[in-house]
Amino acid sequence: MNTEQPSNSFREASDLPILVSMGSAPQTFGMSRSYIYELAAQGKISLKKMGRYTMVVTESMLAYINALPNMTPVTRKKKPSA
């Protein structure tokens, strides 16, 4: 199991900035720019304009991520060998 984190990853939510630029958001949050814009259009996260830059409000993104359901792994039975 690989537990190494990329050098630009954040260890905890408290390490994240209040606003994340759309240029950095896909790498920071692990989703595409277009999906981030979809979430904003659906009112699930907040975006702010800072001059010409669009910024993701980190608190809103973390609230969205924390509201997602937990994934329950399914164990599949192996097929018998022929």
N, CA, C and O atoms as a printed pandas DataFrame, in Angstrom:
     atom_number atom_name residue_name chain_id  residue_number  x_coord  y_coord  z_coord
0              1         N          MET        A               1    0.847   -1.185    0.000
1              2        CA          MET        A               1    0.000    0.000    0.000
2              3         C          MET        A               1    0.888    1.243    0.000
3              4         O          MET        A               1    1.798    1.370    0.820
4              5         N          ASN        A               2    0.619    2.136   -0.908
5              6        CA          ASN        A               2    1.428    3.341   -1.039
6              7         C          ASN        A               2    0.865    4.424   -0.132
7              8         O          ASN        A               2   -0.242    4.912   -0.357
8              9         N          THR        A               3    1.619    4.800    0.885
9             10        CA          THR        A               3    1.157    5.836    1.817
10            11         C          THR        A               3    1.856    7.158    1.577
11            12         O          THR        A               3    1.625    8.128    2.299
12            13         N          GLU        A               4    2.721    7.204    0.552
13            14        CA          GLU        A               4    3.407    8.451    0.238
14            15         C          GLU        A               4    2.434    9.458   -0.337
15            16         O          GLU        A               4    1.559    9.111   -1.130
16            17         N          GLN        A               5    2.593   10.703    0.067
17            18        CA          GLN        A               5    1.769   11.766   -0.468
18            19         C          GLN        A               5    2.625   12.617   -1.392
19            20         O          GLN        A               5    3.810   12.819   -1.126
20            21         N          PRO        A               6    2.037   13.119   -2.481
21            22        CA          PRO        A               6    2.806   14.022   -3.316
22            23         C          PRO        A               6    3.279   15.218   -2.502
23            24         O          PRO        A               6    2.648   15.586   -1.511
24            25         N          SER        A               7    4.379   15.819   -2.911
25            26        CA          SER        A               7    4.955   16.913   -2.146
26            27         C          SER        A               7    4.024   18.107   -2.023
27            28         O          SER        A               7    4.159   18.889   -1.082
28            29         N          ASN        A               8    3.069   18.275   -2.958
29            30        CA          ASN        A               8    2.172   19.415   -2.900
30            31         C          ASN        A               8    0.827   19.078   -2.265
31            32         O          ASN        A               8   -0.092   19.895   -2.316
32            33         N          SER        A               9    0.690   17.898   -1.668
33            34        CA          SER        A               9   -0.581   17.533   -1.052
34            35         C          SER        A               9   -0.671   18.125    0.353
35            36         O          SER        A               9    0.335   18.496    0.959
36            37         N          PHE        A              10   -1.885   18.201    0.845
37            38        CA          PHE        A              10   -2.131   18.742    2.172
38            39         C          PHE        A              10   -2.419   17.584    3.116
39            40         O          PHE        A              10   -3.141   16.653    2.758
40            41         N          ARG        A              11   -1.864   17.637    4.305
41            42        CA          ARG        A              11   -2.054   16.556    5.259
42            43         C          ARG        A              11   -3.395   16.639    5.969
43            44         O          ARG        A              11   -4.009   15.608    6.244
44            45         N          GLU        A              12   -3.856   17.827    6.265
45            46        CA          GLU        A              12   -5.113   18.011    6.980
46            47         C          GLU        A              12   -5.884   19.169    6.363
47            48         O          GLU        A              12   -5.319   20.016    5.671
48            49         N          ALA        A              13   -7.186   19.188    6.630
49            50        CA          ALA        A              13   -8.024   20.268    6.110
50            51         C          ALA        A              13   -7.537   21.622    6.612
51            52         O          ALA        A              13   -7.655   22.622    5.904
52            53         N          SER        A              14   -6.996   21.664    7.815
53            54        CA          SER        A              14   -6.520   22.934    8.367
54            55         C          SER        A              14   -5.301   23.470    7.614
55            56         O          SER        A              14   -4.953   24.643    7.750
56            57         N          ASP        A              15   -4.651   22.612    6.821
57            58        CA          ASP        A              15   -3.509   23.046    6.014
58            59         C          ASP        A              15   -3.941   23.742    4.723
59            60         O          ASP        A              15   -3.128   24.385    4.059
60            61         N          LEU        A              16   -5.210   23.614    4.374
61            62        CA          LEU        A              16   -5.711   24.198    3.128
62            63         C          LEU        A              16   -5.943   25.690    3.271
63            64         O          LEU        A              16   -6.300   26.168    4.348
64            65         N          PRO        A              17   -5.740   26.431    2.182
65            66        CA          PRO        A              17   -6.055   27.860    2.221
66            67         C          PRO        A              17   -7.574   28.061    2.224
67            68         O          PRO        A              17   -8.323   27.145    1.885
68            69         N          ILE        A              18   -8.022   29.247    2.602
69            70        CA          ILE        A              18   -9.449   29.567    2.641
70            71         C          ILE        A              18  -10.047   29.500    1.239
71            72         O          ILE        A              18  -11.167   29.022    1.060
72            73         N          LEU        A              19   -9.306   29.976    0.252
73            74        CA          LEU        A              19   -9.726   29.944   -1.149
74            75         C          LEU        A              19   -8.677   29.206   -1.962
75            76         O          LEU        A              19   -7.478   29.343   -1.719
76            77         N          VAL        A              20   -9.138   28.417   -2.933
77            78        CA          VAL        A              20   -8.229   27.697   -3.831
78            79         C          VAL        A              20   -8.564   28.123   -5.252
79            80         O          VAL        A              20   -9.731   28.096   -5.643
80            81         N          SER        A              21   -7.570   28.512   -6.023
81            82        CA          SER        A              21   -7.809   28.944   -7.398
82            83         C          SER        A              21   -8.297   27.773   -8.240
83            84         O          SER        A              21   -7.997   26.615   -7.946
84            85         N          MET        A              22   -9.054   28.086   -9.292
85            86        CA          MET        A              22   -9.542   27.033  -10.184
86            87         C          MET        A              22   -8.382   26.323  -10.870
87            88         O          MET        A              22   -8.527   25.172  -11.282
88            89         N          GLY        A              23   -7.263   26.969  -10.998
89            90        CA          GLY        A              23   -6.084   26.318  -11.569
90            91         C          GLY        A              23   -5.532   25.225  -10.671
91            92         O          GLY        A              23   -5.012   24.220  -11.156
92            93         N          SER        A              24   -5.643   25.418   -9.368
93            94        CA          SER        A              24   -5.127   24.447   -8.394
94            95         C          SER        A              24   -6.192   23.502   -7.863
95            96         O          SER        A              24   -5.864   22.448   -7.316
96            97         N          ALA        A              25   -7.451   23.859   -8.014
97            98        CA          ALA        A              25   -8.547   23.087   -7.411
98            99         C          ALA        A              25   -8.608   21.624   -7.858
99           100         O          ALA        A              25   -8.809   20.756   -7.008
100          101         N          PRO        A              26   -8.445   21.304   -9.152
101          102        CA          PRO        A              26   -8.516   19.893   -9.526
102          103         C          PRO        A              26   -7.482   19.024   -8.809
103          104         O          PRO        A              26   -7.788   17.912   -8.379
104          105         N          GLN        A              27   -6.279   19.531   -8.687
105          106        CA          GLN        A              27   -5.232   18.777   -8.001
106          107         C          GLN        A              27   -5.481   18.752   -6.492
107          108         O          GLN        A              27   -5.246   17.731   -5.844
108          109         N          THR        A              28   -5.946   19.850   -5.935
109          110        CA          THR        A              28   -6.174   19.939   -4.496
110          111         C          THR        A              28   -7.313   19.035   -4.057
111          112         O          THR        A              28   -7.208   18.346   -3.042
112          113         N          PHE        A              29   -8.411   19.036   -4.824
113          114        CA          PHE        A              29   -9.616   18.312   -4.410
114          115         C          PHE        A              29   -9.836   17.003   -5.158
115          116         O          PHE        A              29  -10.744   16.246   -4.815
116          117         N          GLY        A              30   -9.029   16.726   -6.165
117          118        CA          GLY        A              30   -9.117   15.450   -6.860
118          119         C          GLY        A              30  -10.312   15.313   -7.783
119          120         O          GLY        A              30  -10.853   14.217   -7.925
120          121         N          MET        A              31  -10.732   16.390   -8.409
121          122        CA          MET        A              31  -11.836   16.337   -9.367
122          123         C          MET        A              31  -11.587   17.364  -10.461
123          124         O          MET        A              31  -10.833   18.319  -10.269
124          125         N          SER        A              32  -12.215   17.166  -11.590
125          126        CA          SER        A              32  -11.965   18.033  -12.739
126          127         C          SER        A              32  -12.553   19.426  -12.559
127          128         O          SER        A              32  -13.463   19.635  -11.757
128          129         N          ARG        A              33  -12.017   20.368  -13.317
129          130        CA          ARG        A              33  -12.540   21.739  -13.308
130          131         C          ARG        A              33  -14.010   21.750  -13.706
131          132         O          ARG        A              33  -14.818   22.445  -13.091
132          133         N          SER        A              34  -14.357   20.980  -14.739
133          134        CA          SER        A              34  -15.740   20.987  -15.211
134          135         C          SER        A              34  -16.678   20.450  -14.140
135          136         O          SER        A              34  -17.793   20.951  -13.990
136          137         N          TYR        A              35  -16.243   19.436  -13.392
137          138        CA          TYR        A              35  -17.085   18.907  -12.315
138          139         C          TYR        A              35  -17.227   19.943  -11.198
139          140         O          TYR        A              35  -18.297   20.064  -10.601
140          141         N          ILE        A              36  -16.179   20.675  -10.916
141          142        CA          ILE        A              36  -16.244   21.732   -9.896
142          143         C          ILE        A              36  -17.244   22.804  -10.328
143          144         O          ILE        A              36  -18.034   23.279   -9.512
144          145         N          TYR        A              37  -17.212   23.184  -11.601
145          146        CA          TYR        A              37  -18.188   24.163  -12.100
146          147         C          TYR        A              37  -19.611   23.607  -12.036
147          148         O          TYR        A              37  -20.550   24.348  -11.741
148          149         N          GLU        A              38  -19.781   22.306  -12.310
149          150        CA          GLU        A              38  -21.108   21.675  -12.194
150          151         C          GLU        A              38  -21.613   21.757  -10.757
151          152         O          GLU        A              38  -22.774   22.093  -10.522
152          153         N          LEU        A              39  -20.750   21.453   -9.806
153          154        CA          LEU        A              39  -21.143   21.518   -8.392
154          155         C          LEU        A              39  -21.571   22.929   -8.005
155          156         O          LEU        A              39  -22.532   23.113   -7.259
156          157         N          ALA        A              40  -20.854   23.914   -8.515
157          158        CA          ALA        A              40  -21.187   25.310   -8.230
158          159         C          ALA        A              40  -22.537   25.671   -8.857
159          160         O          ALA        A              40  -23.350   26.346   -8.225
160          161         N          ALA        A              41  -22.781   25.224  -10.103
161          162        CA          ALA        A              41  -24.044   25.510  -10.780
162          163         C          ALA        A              41  -25.225   24.868  -10.054
163          164         O          ALA        A              41  -26.338   25.393  -10.086
164          165         N          GLN        A              42  -24.979   23.734   -9.400
165          166        CA          GLN        A              42  -26.017   23.045   -8.635
166          167         C          GLN        A              42  -26.169   23.627   -7.228
167          168         O          GLN        A              42  -27.037   23.199   -6.467
168          169         N          GLY        A              43  -25.329   24.599   -6.888
169          170        CA          GLY        A              43  -25.391   25.213   -5.566
170          171         C          GLY        A              43  -24.788   24.377   -4.454
171          172         O          GLY        A              43  -25.055   24.624   -3.278
172          173         N          LYS        A              44  -23.972   23.385   -4.813
173          174        CA          LYS        A              44  -23.392   22.485   -3.808
174          175         C          LYS        A              44  -22.090   23.013   -3.224
175          176         O          LYS        A              44  -21.709   22.634   -2.116
176          177         N          ILE        A              45  -21.404   23.887   -3.962
177          178        CA          ILE        A              45  -20.193   24.530   -3.457
178          179         C          ILE        A              45  -20.236   26.004   -3.832
179          180         O          ILE        A              45  -21.034   26.414   -4.676
180          181         N          SER        A              46  -19.382   26.793   -3.206
181          182        CA          SER        A              46  -19.330   28.238   -3.476
182          183         C          SER        A              46  -18.054   28.600   -4.221
183          184         O          SER        A              46  -16.968   28.108   -3.917
184          185         N          LEU        A              47  -18.222   29.478   -5.208
185          186        CA          LEU        A              47  -17.095   30.063   -5.920
186          187         C          LEU        A              47  -17.124   31.559   -5.675
187          188         O          LEU        A              47  -18.192   32.146   -5.504
188          189         N          LYS        A              48  -15.953   32.176   -5.657
189          190        CA          LYS        A              48  -15.825   33.630   -5.502
190          191         C          LYS        A              48  -14.961   34.163   -6.625
191          192         O          LYS        A              48  -14.075   33.468   -7.121
192          193         N          LYS        A              49  -15.219   35.393   -7.023
193          194        CA          LYS        A              49  -14.371   36.068   -7.996
194          195         C          LYS        A              49  -13.400   36.964   -7.240
195          196         O          LYS        A              49  -13.796   37.710   -6.345
196          197         N          MET        A              50  -12.144   36.883   -7.603
197          198        CA          MET        A              50  -11.113   37.718   -7.008
198          199         C          MET        A              50  -10.356   38.325   -8.179
199          200         O          MET        A              50   -9.399   37.744   -8.691
200          201         N          GLY        A              51  -10.805   39.510   -8.592
201          202        CA          GLY        A              51  -10.268   40.082   -9.818
202          203         C          GLY        A              51  -10.719   39.227  -10.984
203          204         O          GLY        A              51  -11.915   38.996  -11.161
204          205         N          ARG        A              52   -9.772   38.754  -11.782
205          206        CA          ARG        A              52  -10.122   37.897  -12.903
206          207         C          ARG        A              52  -10.086   36.413  -12.550
207          208         O          ARG        A              52  -10.372   35.565  -13.396
208          209         N          TYR        A              53   -9.739   36.102  -11.314
209          210        CA          TYR        A              53   -9.608   34.711  -10.888
210          211         C          TYR        A              53  -10.895   34.190  -10.264
211          212         O          TYR        A              53  -11.581   34.904   -9.532
212          213         N          THR        A              54  -11.213   32.932  -10.566
213          214        CA          THR        A              54  -12.319   32.240   -9.913
214          215         C          THR        A              54  -11.707   31.367   -8.836
215          216         O          THR        A              54  -10.781   30.598   -9.092
216          217         N          MET        A              55  -12.232   31.493   -7.633
217          218        CA          MET        A              55  -11.683   30.775   -6.483
218          219         C          MET        A              55  -12.749   29.855   -5.887
219          220         O          MET        A              55  -13.922   30.225   -5.819
220          221         N          VAL        A              56  -12.349   28.671   -5.460
221          222        CA          VAL        A              56  -13.236   27.743   -4.766
222          223         C          VAL        A              56  -13.142   28.042   -3.275
223          224         O          VAL        A              56  -12.044   28.140   -2.725
224          225         N          VAL        A              57  -14.289   28.187   -2.622
225          226        CA          VAL        A              57  -14.317   28.381   -1.175
226          227         C          VAL        A              57  -14.087   26.999   -0.548
227          228         O          VAL        A              57  -14.943   26.118   -0.625
228          229         N          THR        A              58  -12.932   26.833    0.063
229          230        CA          THR        A              58  -12.513   25.534    0.590
230          231         C          THR        A              58  -13.532   24.951    1.559
231          232         O          THR        A              58  -13.826   23.757    1.498
232          233         N          GLU        A              59  -14.070   25.765    2.443
233          234        CA          GLU        A              59  -15.040   25.288    3.427
234          235         C          GLU        A              59  -16.247   24.643    2.744
235          236         O          GLU        A              59  -16.748   23.615    3.200
236          237         N          SER        A              60  -16.711   25.250    1.649
237          238        CA          SER        A              60  -17.872   24.691    0.953
238          239         C          SER        A              60  -17.519   23.366    0.278
239          240         O          SER        A              60  -18.334   22.444    0.265
240          241         N          MET        A              61  -16.312   23.264   -0.281
241          242        CA          MET        A              61  -15.889   22.021   -0.918
242          243         C          MET        A              61  -15.730   20.910    0.114
243          244         O          MET        A              61  -16.138   19.775   -0.130
244          245         N          LEU        A              62  -15.145   21.227    1.254
245          246        CA          LEU        A              62  -14.979   20.213    2.301
246          247         C          LEU        A              62  -16.327   19.760    2.840
247          248         O          LEU        A              62  -16.503   18.581    3.144
248          249         N          ALA        A              63  -17.288   20.684    2.965
249          250        CA          ALA        A              63  -18.636   20.322    3.422
250          251         C          ALA        A              63  -19.281   19.374    2.410
251          252         O          ALA        A              63  -19.916   18.393    2.796
252          253         N          TYR        A              64  -19.119   19.664    1.115
253          254        CA          TYR        A              64  -19.654   18.785    0.076
254          255         C          TYR        A              64  -19.020   17.400    0.172
255          256         O          TYR        A              64  -19.727   16.392    0.163
256          257         N          ILE        A              65  -17.702   17.345    0.263
257          258        CA          ILE        A              65  -16.992   16.057    0.319
258          259         C          ILE        A              65  -17.407   15.276    1.564
259          260         O          ILE        A              65  -17.626   14.067    1.490
260          261         N          ASN        A              66  -17.516   15.954    2.705
261          262        CA          ASN        A              66  -17.892   15.262    3.948
262          263         C          ASN        A              66  -19.328   14.771    3.931
263          264         O          ASN        A              66  -19.670   13.845    4.666
264          265         N          ALA        A              67  -20.184   15.381    3.099
265          266        CA          ALA        A              67  -21.584   14.960    3.011
266          267         C          ALA        A              67  -21.780   13.761    2.080
267          268         O          ALA        A              67  -22.855   13.161    2.060
268          269         N          LEU        A              68  -20.748   13.411    1.312
269          270        CA          LEU        A              68  -20.857   12.254    0.420
270          271         C          LEU        A              68  -20.999   10.981    1.240
271          272         O          LEU        A              68  -20.436   10.879    2.330
272          273         N          PRO        A              69  -21.751   10.004    0.724
273          274        CA          PRO        A              69  -21.919    8.747    1.475
274          275         C          PRO        A              69  -20.606    7.956    1.509
275          276         O          PRO        A              69  -19.788    8.044    0.594
276          277         N          ASN        A              70  -20.429    7.197    2.566
277          278        CA          ASN        A              70  -19.266    6.327    2.664
278          279         C          ASN        A              70  -19.400    5.185    1.674
279          280         O          ASN        A              70  -20.506    4.732    1.379
280          281         N          MET        A              71  -18.289    4.731    1.172
281          282        CA          MET        A              71  -18.273    3.612    0.245
282          283         C          MET        A              71  -18.100    2.335    1.041
283          284         O          MET        A              71  -17.214    2.243    1.890
284          285         N          THR        A              72  -18.942    1.348    0.771
285          286        CA          THR        A              72  -18.832    0.059    1.423
286          287         C          THR        A              72  -18.308   -0.942    0.400
287          288         O          THR        A              72  -18.993   -1.234   -0.580
288          289         N          PRO        A              73  -17.116   -1.467    0.611
289          290        CA          PRO        A              73  -16.558   -2.413   -0.347
290          291         C          PRO        A              73  -17.393   -3.691   -0.414
291          292         O          PRO        A              73  -17.929   -4.156    0.593
292          293         N          VAL        A              74  -17.490   -4.240   -1.603
293          294        CA          VAL        A              74  -18.217   -5.493   -1.810
294          295         C          VAL        A              74  -17.182   -6.574   -2.062
295          296         O          VAL        A              74  -16.304   -6.424   -2.911
296          297         N          THR        A              75  -17.293   -7.659   -1.319
297          298        CA          THR        A              75  -16.380   -8.782   -1.500
298          299         C          THR        A              75  -16.987   -9.718   -2.525
299          300         O          THR        A              75  -18.113  -10.187   -2.364
300          301         N          ARG        A              76  -16.247   -9.983   -3.563
301          302        CA          ARG        A              76  -16.714  -10.890   -4.602
302          303         C          ARG        A              76  -16.112  -12.262   -4.392
303          304         O          ARG        A              76  -14.951  -12.405   -4.007
304          305         N          LYS        A              77  -16.917  -13.249   -4.651
305          306        CA          LYS        A              77  -16.427  -14.621   -4.558
306          307         C          LYS        A              77  -15.632  -14.939   -5.808
307          308         O          LYS        A              77  -16.005  -14.558   -6.917
308          309         N          LYS        A              78  -14.537  -15.642   -5.609
309          310        CA          LYS        A              78  -13.712  -16.042   -6.747
310          311         C          LYS        A              78  -14.373  -17.226   -7.450
311          312         O          LYS        A              78  -14.972  -18.096   -6.818
312          313         N          LYS        A              79  -14.246  -17.230   -8.765
313          314        CA          LYS        A              79  -14.772  -18.342   -9.539
314          315         C          LYS        A              79  -13.865  -19.537   -9.317
315          316         O          LYS        A              79  -12.644  -19.398   -9.241
316          317         N          PRO        A              80  -14.471  -20.718   -9.212
317          318        CA          PRO        A              80  -13.632  -21.917   -9.037
318          319         C          PRO        A              80  -12.748  -22.133  -10.269
319          320         O          PRO        A              80  -13.148  -21.863  -11.402
320          321         N          SER        A              81  -11.555  -22.620  -10.013
321          322        CA          SER        A              81  -10.619  -22.892  -11.102
322          323         C          SER        A              81  -11.116  -24.089  -11.909
323          324         O          SER        A              81  -11.647  -25.053  -11.357
324          325         N          ALA        A              82  -10.937  -24.009  -13.207
325          326        CA          ALA        A              82  -11.401  -25.121  -14.072
326          327         C          ALA        A              82  -10.347  -26.164  -14.218
327          328         O          ALA        A              82  -10.560  -27.164  -14.905
